[in-house]
Amino acid sequence: MLKQGLQQKLTQKLSPLQIQTIKLLELPTLELEQRIKKELEENPVLDEDGEKDAEGDEAEAKTVSLSDYGSDDSTPSYKLYVNNQGKDIQPQYNVFSVKQSFHQSLEMQLGYRSMDNRTRSIAQFIIGSLDDDGYLRRDLESLSDDVAFRLGIETNEKELESILHIIQEFEPVGVGARSLQECLLLQIRSRSGSKAQKTAEEILEKYFAEFTKKHYAKIMSRMGIDEDELKDAIDEIVKLNPRPGGQIDDSYIEQAQQVVPDFILDVKDGQLVMTMPKFSVPELKVNKRYADLLMNSGKNGSKEGKDAVSFVKQKLDSAKWFIEAIKQRQNTLQNTMQAIIDFQHDYFMDGDETKLRPMVLKNIAEITGLDISTISRVVNCKYIQTHFGIFPLKYFFSEGMMTDNGEEVSTREIKNILAQSIDQEDKRKPLTDEELVSVLQSKGYKVARRTVAKYREQLNIPIARLRKEL
């Protein structure tokens, strides 16, 4: 008996234009500029609007499509000209948060040290192995294996320790530490050496476990010091930096990134006005000389003529997709940002965080009709300049929950109230998570204890016992 089965296979193949658009959506302004410059260098068919051709004449900025040249391409004939719309408010764009990267700073300091090539190579490898917060979280034995495998240099733990000590002399003090204890000790030992600092050094060196658990009575008893001396020493310790690399563990802050706002929002006559500055992203068009070359070469039946047609047609296709992708990127960014502004209208009027509504990617996807993945790409690494500061777009997204009276509030608002409550607590008797639940409920927020614990951890606030002070 014959069995007949029907299998339907659904596959979606992305067009070159879709692929280009997806890639460009993720790029912030500075990277987009670099991407356009790269495309201009690699594709002779592309021109910046206003460039002169080889004959010195102004390159014609007319609309060009492949159909104008008798192409048998079945692809729709897109107009090959894009004008990067958007009022160019500022002739020079503002660059924010420009800084030298942590690893670059260490490399520069290494350059000032006199050492042989072998030692320098190992030191560079160690620097590259440091985490963004400045710690070396690899044990020296495994690090020596990596040096042998990647650099072809045989070394041992003793030599690595010696070179690591050189790096630990670099700024910021505490860099290259293998533990929090070592990090703090490196810093306190670099200080002038007052009585309080010497006491702090002894606490960190001999009673670190007791200190982290806030067993202050035990420390005073063992060291033979009184409460005032202990307090002075603790004051010195809290001045130290537990993260000498200086990197903030936050999803939307990029290391050593030049932050250029992709959007500018102003309030004019009581209305929110959003613009997308052109900055130095050029207007693009197809170079008509190469389009003419396609038509003229097609009249020649020689192999060279066919090769020329094939080459220019390929470049025209690439230019078409790139220009259209730039255009679609601009439209997608503008529509998405406008949807976010409309959704958070009250907040954007004055920057009052209590007016920031709960908002997730799905909300904006439903408003714009775009996929959630597309909204995610738009939001990634994009910034907006408002009249009350520069913000990453991710900042405006947060989950929500209901208050006692049924009003939906942002989790960010609850976190702010939680942080304020902890700031105002009696540090001799810090609030437990259960007590924080009661505080929030008294303000109208129904929050479970495990939710309070989660928010507290996200705010990098320790438990009550570790917040206790003398």
TORKE-804209 format. One line per field, with one value per residue (C-alpha): residue in three letters; x, y, z; residue number from 1. Coordinates in steps of 0.001 Angstrom, whole numbers, plus 500000, padded with zeros to 6 digits. Example, Ala and Ser with C-alpha at 12.3 -4.5 7.8 and 13.67 -1.06 7.14 Angstrom:
code: c(ala / ser)
east: c(512300 / 513670)
north: c(495500 / 498940)
up: c(507800 / 507140)
pos: c(1 / 2)
***
This chain:
code: c(met / leu / lys / gln / gly / leu / gln / gln / lys / leu / thr / gln / lys / leu / ser / pro / leu / gln / ile / gln / thr / ile / lys / leu / leu / glu / leu / pro / thr / leu / glu / leu / glu / gln / arg / ile / lys / lys / glu / leu / glu / glu / asn / pro / val / leu / asp / glu / asp / gly / glu / lys / asp / ala / glu / gly / asp / glu / ala / glu / ala / lys / thr / val / ser / leu / ser / asp / tyr / gly / ser / asp / asp / ser / thr / pro / ser / tyr / lys / leu / tyr / val / asn / asn / gln / gly / lys / asp / ile / gln / pro / gln / tyr / asn / val / phe / ser / val / lys / gln / ser / phe / his / gln / ser / leu / glu / met / gln / leu / gly / tyr / arg / ser / met / asp / asn / arg / thr / arg / ser / ile / ala / gln / phe / ile / ile / gly / ser / leu / asp / asp / asp / gly / tyr / leu / arg / arg / asp / leu / glu / ser / leu / ser / asp / asp / val / ala / phe / arg / leu / gly / ile / glu / thr / asn / glu / lys / glu / leu / glu / ser / ile / leu / his / ile / ile / gln / glu / phe / glu / pro / val / gly / val / gly / ala / arg / ser / leu / gln / glu / cys / leu / leu / leu / gln / ile / arg / ser / arg / ser / gly / ser / lys / ala / gln / lys / thr / ala / glu / glu / ile / leu / glu / lys / tyr / phe / ala / glu / phe / thr / lys / lys / his / tyr / ala / lys / ile / met / ser / arg / met / gly / ile / asp / glu / asp / glu / leu / lys / asp / ala / ile / asp / glu / ile / val / lys / leu / asn / pro / arg / pro / gly / gly / gln / ile / asp / asp / ser / tyr / ile / glu / gln / ala / gln / gln / val / val / pro / asp / phe / ile / leu / asp / val / lys / asp / gly / gln / leu / val / met / thr / met / pro / lys / phe / ser / val / pro / glu / leu / lys / val / asn / lys / arg / tyr / ala / asp / leu / leu / met / asn / ser / gly / lys / asn / gly / ser / lys / glu / gly / lys / asp / ala / val / ser / phe / val / lys / gln / lys / leu / asp / ser / ala / lys / trp / phe / ile / glu / ala / ile / lys / gln / arg / gln / asn / thr / leu / gln / asn / thr / met / gln / ala / ile / ile / asp / phe / gln / his / asp / tyr / phe / met / asp / gly / asp / glu / thr / lys / leu / arg / pro / met / val / leu / lys / asn / ile / ala / glu / ile / thr / gly / leu / asp / ile / ser / thr / ile / ser / arg / val / val / asn / cys / lys / tyr / ile / gln / thr / his / phe / gly / ile / phe / pro / leu / lys / tyr / phe / phe / ser / glu / gly / met / met / thr / asp / asn / gly / glu / glu / val / ser / thr / arg / glu / ile / lys / asn / ile / leu / ala / gln / ser / ile / asp / gln / glu / asp / lys / arg / lys / pro / leu / thr / asp / glu / glu / leu / val / ser / val / leu / gln / ser / lys / gly / tyr / lys / val / ala / arg / arg / thr / val / ala / lys / tyr / arg / glu / gln / leu / asn / ile / pro / ile / ala / arg / leu / arg / lys / glu / leu)
east: c(500000 / 501387 / 501540 / 501405 / 502699 / 502640 / 505351 / 505253 / 508482 / 508355 / 511546 / 512164 / 515062 / 516150 / 516802 / 520094 / 518161 / 516721 / 520142 / 521668 / 518865 / 519168 / 522922 / 522591 / 519798 / 522147 / 524807 / 525011 / 525787 / 529594 / 529744 / 527228 / 529518 / 532432 / 530290 / 529260 / 532858 / 533889 / 531127 / 532138 / 535718 / 534760 / 531987 / 532988 / 529348 / 528486 / 529124 / 528537 / 526134 / 528028 / 531258 / 532782 / 533344 / 536579 / 535871 / 535530 / 531821 / 529428 / 528262 / 524647 / 522371 / 519471 / 517552 / 518943 / 517462 / 518659 / 515606 / 516925 / 519679 / 517688 / 518591 / 516837 / 516989 / 513686 / 514181 / 511951 / 513734 / 514396 / 515289 / 518968 / 519100 / 518733 / 518524 / 519341 / 516500 / 516613 / 517266 / 520979 / 520608 / 524239 / 527079 / 529355 / 527821 / 528412 / 530459 / 529788 / 531632 / 534789 / 537451 / 540518 / 539760 / 541019 / 543215 / 544612 / 545672 / 547578 / 549243 / 550373 / 551840 / 553596 / 555252 / 557044 / 558651 / 562068 / 562015 / 563032 / 560683 / 559909 / 558793 / 556823 / 554981 / 554012 / 552952 / 550754 / 549183 / 548432 / 546881 / 544702 / 543609 / 542310 / 538561 / 536917 / 536837 / 540634 / 540893 / 542938 / 540565 / 542805 / 545118 / 548782 / 549200 / 546534 / 547812 / 551295 / 549746 / 548001 / 551215 / 553015 / 550219 / 549450 / 552819 / 555125 / 556895 / 557697 / 557129 / 556194 / 554099 / 557080 / 557899 / 554219 / 553902 / 556925 / 555506 / 552062 / 553612 / 554900 / 551372 / 550021 / 552157 / 550160 / 547271 / 544559 / 545972 / 544513 / 544588 / 545811 / 544511 / 543341 / 540831 / 538974 / 541284 / 544408 / 542796 / 542065 / 545465 / 547260 / 545365 / 545754 / 549496 / 549884 / 548508 / 550592 / 550434 / 548453 / 547462 / 543976 / 545415 / 547837 / 544951 / 542918 / 545803 / 546036 / 542269 / 542357 / 545414 / 544586 / 540849 / 539332 / 536752 / 535618 / 535455 / 533267 / 530901 / 530851 / 532027 / 533317 / 533400 / 535690 / 538054 / 538261 / 538951 / 541687 / 543411 / 543011 / 541435 / 538365 / 535263 / 536559 / 539791 / 537818 / 535482 / 538426 / 539929 / 536620 / 536303 / 539641 / 538554 / 535269 / 537242 / 538948 / 537738 / 536643 / 536478 / 539662 / 538930 / 536136 / 533706 / 530089 / 528253 / 525292 / 523812 / 523786 / 527177 / 529831 / 533545 / 535472 / 532592 / 532140 / 528493 / 526869 / 523120 / 521134 / 518106 / 517601 / 514427 / 513377 / 510273 / 509035 / 505859 / 504808 / 505269 / 507870 / 509926 / 512239 / 514900 / 517604 / 520698 / 522515 / 525909 / 528491 / 526443 / 526579 / 523804 / 524375 / 523653 / 524704 / 527567 / 525976 / 529251 / 529210 / 525540 / 526356 / 529231 / 526740 / 524589 / 527499 / 529400 / 526272 / 526436 / 529795 / 529501 / 533108 / 534042 / 535546 / 532283 / 530264 / 532661 / 532306 / 528524 / 528615 / 530937 / 529027 / 525661 / 526892 / 528068 / 524801 / 522832 / 525012 / 524598 / 520839 / 520515 / 522827 / 521067 / 517643 / 518829 / 520081 / 516698 / 514812 / 517097 / 516312 / 512561 / 512600 / 514625 / 512413 / 509152 / 510440 / 511757 / 508535 / 506537 / 508704 / 508257 / 504490 / 504318 / 506413 / 505099 / 504582 / 508052 / 509799 / 508121 / 510083 / 512212 / 510296 / 511089 / 507811 / 506072 / 508059 / 505445 / 506158 / 507213 / 508581 / 509736 / 506385 / 504550 / 506585 / 506450 / 502643 / 502524 / 504940 / 503899 / 507530 / 508947 / 510208 / 513634 / 513656 / 512787 / 515554 / 518083 / 516921 / 517176 / 520619 / 523460 / 521303 / 521133 / 518804 / 519737 / 516952 / 516713 / 517391 / 520267 / 521629 / 520030 / 520428 / 517106 / 517233 / 516792 / 513137 / 512189 / 511132 / 508525 / 505556 / 503392 / 500143 / 499717 / 496960 / 494668 / 495184 / 497638 / 500444 / 503919 / 507400 / 509751 / 512298 / 510045 / 509840 / 513626 / 514085 / 511790 / 513607 / 516997 / 515697 / 514304 / 517658 / 519515 / 517315 / 517444 / 519188 / 522555 / 522935 / 519788 / 519353 / 516015 / 515647 / 513989 / 510807 / 510817 / 511398 / 508297 / 506310 / 507802 / 506798 / 503325 / 502836 / 503495 / 500944 / 503250 / 502436 / 505793 / 506808 / 509918 / 511700 / 510967 / 512492 / 515556 / 515852 / 515583 / 518039 / 520576 / 520074 / 520853 / 524045 / 522812 / 523963 / 521743 / 520888 / 523661 / 526344 / 524902 / 525285 / 527552 / 528922)
north: c(500000 / 503315 / 505971 / 509454 / 512197 / 515861 / 517941 / 521657 / 523456 / 527148 / 529036 / 532733 / 534006 / 537531 / 539765 / 541676 / 544854 / 543328 / 542102 / 545551 / 547268 / 544922 / 545513 / 549294 / 549509 / 548390 / 551008 / 554199 / 557446 / 557326 / 553733 / 554531 / 557294 / 554866 / 552269 / 554776 / 555888 / 552256 / 551677 / 554811 / 553546 / 550061 / 550877 / 553257 / 553597 / 555407 / 559123 / 561720 / 564314 / 567303 / 565481 / 566270 / 563597 / 562921 / 565651 / 568204 / 568687 / 568566 / 564966 / 564783 / 564269 / 562939 / 559812 / 556686 / 553210 / 550105 / 550128 / 553342 / 551217 / 548335 / 545952 / 542604 / 542584 / 541347 / 543297 / 546375 / 549452 / 551444 / 555046 / 555295 / 558486 / 559099 / 562394 / 562008 / 564183 / 565929 / 569501 / 569983 / 571915 / 572001 / 572418 / 570491 / 567572 / 567107 / 564125 / 562967 / 560668 / 560515 / 558756 / 556637 / 552982 / 551354 / 548847 / 551550 / 553572 / 550607 / 549926 / 553545 / 553352 / 550123 / 551988 / 554232 / 551270 / 550022 / 546235 / 543624 / 542462 / 539168 / 540849 / 543490 / 540837 / 538977 / 542244 / 543117 / 539675 / 540132 / 543552 / 542010 / 539362 / 541910 / 542260 / 545628 / 546345 / 545973 / 542517 / 539525 / 536616 / 533996 / 531949 / 532312 / 528637 / 528700 / 532109 / 530656 / 527928 / 530599 / 532595 / 529474 / 528562 / 532027 / 533779 / 530765 / 532001 / 529546 / 531177 / 530244 / 531561 / 533263 / 535331 / 536167 / 537307 / 539574 / 541160 / 541469 / 543467 / 545959 / 546365 / 546798 / 549948 / 551538 / 553963 / 553537 / 552103 / 548681 / 547513 / 543967 / 542714 / 539113 / 539707 / 542537 / 542204 / 542599 / 545508 / 547444 / 546644 / 547971 / 551245 / 551706 / 550962 / 553762 / 556342 / 558608 / 556282 / 558097 / 556243 / 555563 / 554294 / 551952 / 550593 / 550164 / 548291 / 545890 / 545285 / 544525 / 542315 / 540306 / 540663 / 540981 / 538200 / 539776 / 543194 / 542020 / 540351 / 543506 / 541696 / 544969 / 543903 / 541004 / 543320 / 545849 / 543085 / 541425 / 544650 / 546401 / 549514 / 551513 / 552366 / 555790 / 554270 / 551604 / 554208 / 556303 / 553221 / 552287 / 555860 / 555327 / 551978 / 553267 / 555901 / 553108 / 552045 / 548398 / 548623 / 550383 / 549680 / 552189 / 550257 / 550547 / 547245 / 548537 / 547186 / 550443 / 551957 / 550959 / 550908 / 553871 / 554812 / 558173 / 558917 / 560958 / 561551 / 559988 / 562138 / 565625 / 566481 / 570064 / 571645 / 574462 / 576385 / 573615 / 570911 / 568139 / 568401 / 565548 / 565812 / 563549 / 565637 / 564756 / 565240 / 564139 / 561292 / 562273 / 562254 / 559408 / 558955 / 556778 / 558057 / 558556 / 557908 / 554270 / 553956 / 555239 / 552759 / 549956 / 551115 / 551774 / 548582 / 546581 / 547546 / 545810 / 542045 / 541331 / 539399 / 542556 / 544381 / 541658 / 541621 / 545392 / 545096 / 542365 / 544355 / 547613 / 545883 / 544186 / 547512 / 549195 / 546502 / 546935 / 550725 / 550372 / 548130 / 550276 / 553559 / 552071 / 550481 / 553872 / 555362 / 552570 / 552873 / 556578 / 555991 / 553108 / 555065 / 558115 / 556144 / 554168 / 557230 / 559118 / 556204 / 556212 / 559996 / 559719 / 556843 / 558731 / 562200 / 563450 / 562316 / 563999 / 567330 / 567866 / 564762 / 563830 / 560127 / 559524 / 560174 / 557451 / 554869 / 551128 / 550301 / 547162 / 546498 / 544918 / 548202 / 550064 / 547126 / 547209 / 550977 / 550962 / 547621 / 546478 / 543259 / 543247 / 542233 / 545352 / 547598 / 545935 / 546735 / 550344 / 550823 / 549219 / 551757 / 554744 / 557989 / 560961 / 564483 / 566135 / 569464 / 567617 / 565346 / 562653 / 559211 / 555799 / 554638 / 551529 / 553822 / 554426 / 550740 / 549062 / 546662 / 547804 / 546856 / 547998 / 550211 / 549806 / 552153 / 550255 / 552719 / 551176 / 552387 / 551748 / 549419 / 552232 / 554386 / 551604 / 551162 / 554896 / 554784 / 551677 / 553387 / 556543 / 554482 / 552777 / 556115 / 557521 / 554456 / 554377 / 552843 / 551469 / 549415 / 549033 / 547979 / 544282 / 543207 / 542402 / 545905 / 547420 / 545551 / 547312 / 550700 / 550246 / 549016 / 552092 / 554154 / 552146 / 549680 / 545986 / 544252 / 540764 / 540264 / 538351 / 541255 / 543709 / 541471 / 541328 / 545106 / 545691 / 543385 / 545116 / 548408 / 546840 / 547440 / 544793 / 543086 / 544889 / 543239 / 544489 / 548023 / 548349 / 551161 / 552146)
up: c(500000 / 499019 / 501672 / 500479 / 502717 / 502141 / 503725 / 503529 / 504215 / 504904 / 504452 / 504324 / 502318 / 503054 / 500079 / 499799 / 500615 / 503810 / 504866 / 504278 / 506196 / 509188 / 509383 / 509108 / 511699 / 514453 / 513721 / 515799 / 513972 / 514108 / 512878 / 510137 / 508886 / 508759 / 506999 / 504316 / 503796 / 503370 / 500809 / 498902 / 498736 / 497581 / 495116 / 492291 / 491247 / 494485 / 494827 / 497482 / 496211 / 494871 / 493929 / 490563 / 487958 / 486070 / 483537 / 486296 / 485698 / 488577 / 488882 / 487805 / 490771 / 488778 / 489647 / 488001 / 487770 / 485966 / 483747 / 482204 / 480657 / 479314 / 482123 / 482161 / 485946 / 487341 / 490555 / 490947 / 489725 / 492884 / 492453 / 493108 / 495050 / 498740 / 500524 / 504206 / 505437 / 508759 / 509702 / 510181 / 513411 / 514397 / 511908 / 514264 / 516134 / 519829 / 520947 / 524481 / 526875 / 524819 / 526816 / 526359 / 526927 / 530103 / 528247 / 525951 / 529000 / 530428 / 527055 / 526937 / 530456 / 529495 / 526621 / 529125 / 530911 / 529881 / 529322 / 526758 / 524003 / 525739 / 528962 / 527044 / 525044 / 528221 / 529909 / 526920 / 527120 / 530828 / 530163 / 527484 / 529993 / 532521 / 532888 / 532265 / 536004 / 536213 / 537780 / 536635 / 537122 / 535501 / 537679 / 536727 / 535858 / 533138 / 532027 / 531492 / 529299 / 527221 / 526821 / 525608 / 523194 / 521775 / 521974 / 521793 / 524949 / 527721 / 531101 / 534651 / 537530 / 539188 / 536091 / 535521 / 539134 / 538692 / 535517 / 537108 / 539954 / 537351 / 535948 / 539481 / 539722 / 536879 / 537221 / 538324 / 541548 / 542247 / 538640 / 538063 / 541403 / 541630 / 544403 / 546099 / 549099 / 546952 / 545073 / 548268 / 549766 / 546690 / 547067 / 550823 / 550606 / 548047 / 550510 / 552757 / 555742 / 558447 / 561601 / 560270 / 556974 / 558747 / 560820 / 557629 / 555995 / 558974 / 558870 / 555140 / 555467 / 558618 / 559238 / 555778 / 556320 / 559596 / 557938 / 555029 / 557505 / 559654 / 562775 / 564185 / 567841 / 566979 / 565030 / 567888 / 570390 / 568353 / 567333 / 570676 / 569155 / 570184 / 568180 / 567047 / 565702 / 563867 / 562405 / 561162 / 559506 / 557870 / 556559 / 554783 / 553338 / 551901 / 549953 / 547973 / 544537 / 544323 / 540496 / 539349 / 535688 / 536006 / 533809 / 534895 / 534714 / 532763 / 529581 / 527690 / 528531 / 526014 / 526775 / 525387 / 523135 / 521504 / 522121 / 519365 / 519699 / 516865 / 517745 / 519147 / 521051 / 521784 / 523272 / 521027 / 521826 / 524208 / 521557 / 521383 / 518194 / 517245 / 514552 / 513174 / 512454 / 509258 / 510892 / 508322 / 506817 / 503145 / 500605 / 498175 / 494480 / 491582 / 489447 / 486021 / 484184 / 485260 / 484421 / 480930 / 480763 / 481318 / 478423 / 476032 / 476867 / 476213 / 472560 / 472275 / 471809 / 472862 / 475994 / 477485 / 476877 / 478561 / 481510 / 481846 / 481768 / 484415 / 486680 / 486457 / 486823 / 490009 / 491399 / 490409 / 492214 / 495292 / 495158 / 494754 / 497812 / 499913 / 499126 / 499704 / 502953 / 504195 / 503343 / 505103 / 508129 / 508450 / 508141 / 510627 / 513178 / 512817 / 513154 / 516141 / 517990 / 517340 / 518762 / 521906 / 522281 / 521871 / 524370 / 526954 / 526080 / 529644 / 530690 / 527751 / 528497 / 531718 / 532432 / 535602 / 536129 / 537960 / 534624 / 532831 / 531863 / 531855 / 528297 / 526652 / 523090 / 522257 / 522952 / 520334 / 517908 / 518024 / 517459 / 514506 / 512999 / 513076 / 514507 / 518084 / 516744 / 514550 / 517504 / 519489 / 516742 / 516544 / 520307 / 520585 / 521035 / 520025 / 522004 / 522185 / 523256 / 525257 / 527037 / 530316 / 529259 / 526954 / 527275 / 525642 / 524178 / 526373 / 529363 / 528514 / 528557 / 531785 / 533048 / 535093 / 538020 / 539612 / 542681 / 545251 / 543323 / 540051 / 538507 / 536451 / 537417 / 536052 / 537920 / 537680 / 539859 / 542453 / 542383 / 542960 / 545999 / 547252 / 546915 / 548646 / 551526 / 552028 / 551819 / 554588 / 556884 / 560252 / 559342 / 562863 / 562216 / 558430 / 556968 / 556161 / 552907 / 554872 / 556368 / 552912 / 551697 / 554449 / 553508 / 549857 / 550802 / 552961 / 549831 / 547841 / 546067 / 546398 / 546113 / 547266 / 549398 / 546612 / 544248 / 546723 / 546987 / 543196 / 542770 / 545627 / 543960 / 540605 / 542349 / 543775 / 547323 / 549844 / 552416 / 555678 / 557745 / 555333 / 555322 / 559076 / 560269 / 563658)
pos: c(1 / 2 / 3 / 4 / 5 / 6 / 7 / 8 / 9 / 10 / 11 / 12 / 13 / 14 / 15 / 16 / 17 / 18 / 19 / 20 / 21 / 22 / 23 / 24 / 25 / 26 / 27 / 28 / 29 / 30 / 31 / 32 / 33 / 34 / 35 / 36 / 37 / 38 / 39 / 40 / 41 / 42 / 43 / 44 / 45 / 46 / 47 / 48 / 49 / 50 / 51 / 52 / 53 / 54 / 55 / 56 / 57 / 58 / 59 / 60 / 61 / 62 / 63 / 64 / 65 / 66 / 67 / 68 / 69 / 70 / 71 / 72 / 73 / 74 / 75 / 76 / 77 / 78 / 79 / 80 / 81 / 82 / 83 / 84 / 85 / 86 / 87 / 88 / 89 / 90 / 91 / 92 / 93 / 94 / 95 / 96 / 97 / 98 / 99 / 100 / 101 / 102 / 103 / 104 / 105 / 106 / 107 / 108 / 109 / 110 / 111 / 112 / 113 / 114 / 115 / 116 / 117 / 118 / 119 / 120 / 121 / 122 / 123 / 124 / 125 / 126 / 127 / 128 / 129 / 130 / 131 / 132 / 133 / 134 / 135 / 136 / 137 / 138 / 139 / 140 / 141 / 142 / 143 / 144 / 145 / 146 / 147 / 148 / 149 / 150 / 151 / 152 / 153 / 154 / 155 / 156 / 157 / 158 / 159 / 160 / 161 / 162 / 163 / 164 / 165 / 166 / 167 / 168 / 169 / 170 / 171 / 172 / 173 / 174 / 175 / 176 / 177 / 178 / 179 / 180 / 181 / 182 / 183 / 184 / 185 / 186 / 187 / 188 / 189 / 190 / 191 / 192 / 193 / 194 / 195 / 196 / 197 / 198 / 199 / 200 / 201 / 202 / 203 / 204 / 205 / 206 / 207 / 208 / 209 / 210 / 211 / 212 / 213 / 214 / 215 / 216 / 217 / 218 / 219 / 220 / 221 / 222 / 223 / 224 / 225 / 226 / 227 / 228 / 229 / 230 / 231 / 232 / 233 / 234 / 235 / 236 / 237 / 238 / 239 / 240 / 241 / 242 / 243 / 244 / 245 / 246 / 247 / 248 / 249 / 250 / 251 / 252 / 253 / 254 / 255 / 256 / 257 / 258 / 259 / 260 / 261 / 262 / 263 / 264 / 265 / 266 / 267 / 268 / 269 / 270 / 271 / 272 / 273 / 274 / 275 / 276 / 277 / 278 / 279 / 280 / 281 / 282 / 283 / 284 / 285 / 286 / 287 / 288 / 289 / 290 / 291 / 292 / 293 / 294 / 295 / 296 / 297 / 298 / 299 / 300 / 301 / 302 / 303 / 304 / 305 / 306 / 307 / 308 / 309 / 310 / 311 / 312 / 313 / 314 / 315 / 316 / 317 / 318 / 319 / 320 / 321 / 322 / 323 / 324 / 325 / 326 / 327 / 328 / 329 / 330 / 331 / 332 / 333 / 334 / 335 / 336 / 337 / 338 / 339 / 340 / 341 / 342 / 343 / 344 / 345 / 346 / 347 / 348 / 349 / 350 / 351 / 352 / 353 / 354 / 355 / 356 / 357 / 358 / 359 / 360 / 361 / 362 / 363 / 364 / 365 / 366 / 367 / 368 / 369 / 370 / 371 / 372 / 373 / 374 / 375 / 376 / 377 / 378 / 379 / 380 / 381 / 382 / 383 / 384 / 385 / 386 / 387 / 388 / 389 / 390 / 391 / 392 / 393 / 394 / 395 / 396 / 397 / 398 / 399 / 400 / 401 / 402 / 403 / 404 / 405 / 406 / 407 / 408 / 409 / 410 / 411 / 412 / 413 / 414 / 415 / 416 / 417 / 418 / 419 / 420 / 421 / 422 / 423 / 424 / 425 / 426 / 427 / 428 / 429 / 430 / 431 / 432 / 433 / 434 / 435 / 436 / 437 / 438 / 439 / 440 / 441 / 442 / 443 / 444 / 445 / 446 / 447 / 448 / 449 / 450 / 451 / 452 / 453 / 454 / 455 / 456 / 457 / 458 / 459 / 460 / 461 / 462 / 463 / 464 / 465 / 466 / 467 / 468 / 469 / 470)
***
